[in-house]
Amino acid sequence: MANAIHVLTVDDSKSMRALLRAALSSRGYEVSQAEDGVDALEWLTHNSVDVIVTDINMPRMDGFGLIDALRAQARFRDCPILVLSTESSDDKKARARNAGATGWIVKPFDADKLDQALRRVTH
């Protein structure tokens, strides 16, 4: 699967990471995972991905901080970043959009809709 889309999922919930890995792997994605924004940035220092899916509410560094940190780096300026969160308020969505998020998906996620969103932002 040399052409598989490589996704980094960032979520502090072990069960959510497991759900995301199962849903995405079964649809042919290559999946890497991080526990929070700090973990994601450390991992991305030595790795690259096609798209990032991040939660908002996480310890150490939340999703907003992660988006800001990624958009400040030239190599991640154009990388699609989807927010996957239980949050759905317009102000949080606007804050994420202003920080540079590509899209927003509300948990619990529908695996087919997540797949469609990922394919839309990576093609």
RAKA-V558230 format. One record per run of one state. SS is the DSSP state (2 for helix, 1 for strand, 0 for the rest). FROM is the first residue (numbers start at 1). TO is the last residue. If there is no record, write none. Layout:
BEGIN
ss=SS from=FROM to=TO
ss=SS from=FROM to=TO
END
This chain:
BEGIN
ss=0 from=1 to=5
ss=1 from=6 to=10
ss=0 from=11 to=13
ss=2 from=14 to=25
ss=0 from=26 to=29
ss=1 from=30 to=34
ss=0 from=35 to=36
ss=2 from=37 to=44
ss=0 from=45 to=50
ss=1 from=51 to=54
ss=0 from=55 to=62
ss=2 from=63 to=71
ss=0 from=72 to=73
ss=2 from=74 to=76
ss=0 from=77 to=79
ss=1 from=80 to=85
ss=0 from=86 to=89
ss=2 from=90 to=99
ss=0 from=100 to=102
ss=1 from=103 to=106
ss=0 from=107 to=110
ss=2 from=111 to=122
ss=0 from=123 to=123
END
